[in-house]
Amino acid sequence: MAKVISVSNQKGGVGKTTTAINLACGLGFSGRKVLLIDLDPQFNATSGIGYEIDENTKSLYEVFIGGNTLKEIIVKEVKKNVDLAPSSLDVAAVDLILLEQKNSQQNVLKDQIDSVRGDYDFIIIDCPPSLGLVNRNGLAASDSILIPIQAEHYAMHGVSQLLRTIRKVKETLNGNLTIEGVLVTMFDSRTKLAHDVLQEVNRTFKNSVYKDYIPRNIKISESSIGGQSVFEYDSTSPGAKAYAAFVKEVLKNNGY
């Protein structure tokens, strides 16, 4: 039965989608069966993992409006052991559609995910950089949330709001939701600022912070542009080695 992990931070530019892609691919390369769900209407996880959508693509939009089931839109083996539930621009309208519905507006996704849990070891959800109903659907359907935080100015900006949302989801929708972990990204070891941010993150989240952090590395950015994980693009790069160590930490924390 799959562990469902949402990768979420409403602050943009923190490496959220990059982390979702490389976590999914890293778990897949380790032999685990993975489903990557792209809830972001910008569909960066979909394109970043190398899948091109067109006007005929069935996306999460169809799942939210009841046109298709999650199982029906899944694209098999976009990477080794990794299936994809793609997003599209239409997902941007889902918040408004859900607002018009009176019942279960924040639980549409949960039953759909539960129906495919038995097919996977991990389900990774790339949440949109917002705190709307689509994001809440992701959190309501998840076992845990993984929070990427960049080692730059205003790194903690918005985190308190995200934590309030997590508490609200736990109180109203998903009492079992936990913090999977906090991942520091874009870490530049040459700067005092990066070390100061790392200290602050450790003070705030304590044992929830991953020991391995992700360095600022151009190979990570280049890989997603080419529709590849950083492991495929340059397995010897500092970025690939850091994400590999992070994936091992996730596996260990989950009993593998």
N, C-alpha and C positions, 0 to 999 in steps of 0.2 A: 504494500500500500504506500503510495507516494507521500513524501514530505512536501508540503506546498509552502514555498518561500516567496514572499513579495519583496522586490527590490524597490525601495521607495524613498524619495526625498523631494518635497515640493520645490526646493530650490534647484533651479536648472544649472547645468554645467558642472555637476559634481562627479561625473563618471558613472551615472546610474545605469544607462543603457549599455555602456561598454562593459560594466561589471556583470550585468545580466547575461550578455552574450558570452563573455569569457568564462563565467561560472557554469553556464549551461554546457558549453563546449568542453570545458575542462572535466566536468562530471561525465560527459559522454565519452571522452577519450580514456577516462579511467574505468570504463566498462559499465557505467550506470545508464539506465534508460531514462531519458529526460524529455520533458515537454516544455518548450519555451512559449509562454503566452505574452503577446505584445498588446498591451492595453493603451498604448500611447497613440493618439491620432496622427502624430508626426511619423509613425511607423518606422522609426530609426532602428529598432531591434530587428524588424523584418528585413529591411534593406541591408542592415549591418551584418546580418548572418548570411547574406548572399541570395536572398529570395526576392525576385522582382514581381511586384503586383501589377495587374492590369484591370481593365474594366470588368473582366469576368471573375476576378478573384473574390472568393467568399471569405469574409473577414469576421472579426468579433462583432462588427455592427449587426450582421445577420443573426448572431447568437443573441444579442441584447434585444432585438425587436421580435425574436421568435421565429425568424424565417428558416434558420438552420440550427442544428445542434452543434455543440462544440466538437463532437466526434466527426461530424460531417465536414467541418472546415479545416481540420488538421492536415498539414502537409507533412508527409512522411520523409524521414531521413534527409533533412536539409544539410545536416552534418552527421558525422559518425555518432549513432545512438541518440541523435537529437531530432525530435519532431517540432514543428512550429504551428502555432495558432496565430495567423497573421493579423495585423491591424490594417487600417486604411483611413483616409481622410474623413470618411463618413462617421467614424467613431467620435469625431468632435461634436456630433449632434446628439450623442447618446445621453449626456447629462440632461438636456432639455426634454428628451423623450421620457426619461425615467421620472423627471419631476412631474410629468403629467399623469403618471400612474399612481394610484392610491395605495396599492398593496405591494409589499416585498420589493420596493424600488432599490433597496441596497443589498438584496440577496439574489439577484438574477443569476449571477455567475456561480454561486456555490453549488447548486444541484448539478449544474453542467460539469463542473470540475470533479465533483464526487463520482459522476458516472464514468470517468476515465482514470480515476486514481489507481485502480488495480493494474493498469497497463504500464505504469512508470515507477521508477525509484524516487525521482525528484520532479516536481513541477515548479518552474521558475517563472514568476510573473513580473514583467517590466511595467511598473505603474507609471501613469502620466505625472508630469511635474505640477501637480495641483492637488487640492484636497476636495475635489468634487465627488459626485456619486459614482463615477467610474472607478476612481481610486478607492473609494469605500467598498465597492463591490470586490475589488481585489483583496483588500484587507479582511473583509468578512469571510472570504473563501480560503484564507491562508491559515497555516499553522503558526507561521512566524514572519517577522519582517526584518529584512537586512537593510541597514541604513548606510549608504556611502556618504562620507563627509570629506570635502577637499581641504587640503592643508594650505589654505590661503586666507586672505582678509575676509572677515564676516562669515567664517566657516560655520559658526554655530547659529547664524542668523536664520530664523525660521524653524530651528530644531525644536524649540519649546512648543511651537504651534503643532508640529508633527506629533510630538509626544502627547499633546492634548487630544489630537485626533485618535491616536492609538488607544488612549484611555476611554474615549467616547465609544469607539468600536467595541472595546472589551465590555463596556457596560451595557451596550444595547444590541450588539449583533454577534459578537464572537468572544465569549468569555475566556476562551483558551488561547487567544493570540499572545505570543511572546516575542521578545526581541531576539532574533537569530544571532545578530551580531552587528557591530559597527565597524565599517572598513574605511580607513583613512586612505584617500586617493590623492594623486598629483603631488606627492611628497617630494620636495627638493631638499635633500639633506644638507645642502650648502648654506641654507638660509636659517637664521634664528627664528624667523616667523613660523616656518614649518615645524620646528621643534616645539615652539610655544603652543601652536595649535594642537599638536599631538599630546602635549601635557594636559591641555584643557579638555580634550576629548576623553582622555584616560580618567581625569578627575570626575567628569560628568557621568561616564558610562561604566567606569571601573572594569570588572571582569568581562563585560560584554564586548570589549574592543579586541579585534583580531590582532594577534602578535605580528602578523605579516601585513605590511602596508604596501600600497602601490606607488611606485615612483613616477615622477613626471618623465615620460619617455615617448618620443615621437613615433616609435614603432607601434604603439598602442593606437594612436590616432590614425595612422596610415592603414592599419589592418582593417578597421571597420569601413573605411572608404572603399576598400577593395572587396568587401563582403566576406572577410575572413576573420577568424579568431586570431589573436596575437600568437597563439601556438603554431598556427599554420603559416602565418606571415613571416615570423622570425622567431623560431623556438629558442634561439640563443640570446635574445635581447633581454635586458634587465626587466622589461615589462612582462615578458612571457614567464620568466623565472619567478617573478613576484606573484603573478596570478596563479602559477602552478602551486606555489607554496600555500597561497590562500585557499585554493581548492582542496588541497590535502587537509588543511585545518578544518574546513567545512565538513569533509568526509569523516574526520576523526571525531568531531563534535557530535556527529550523527551515528556514531557507532560502527563506522566502516574502517 
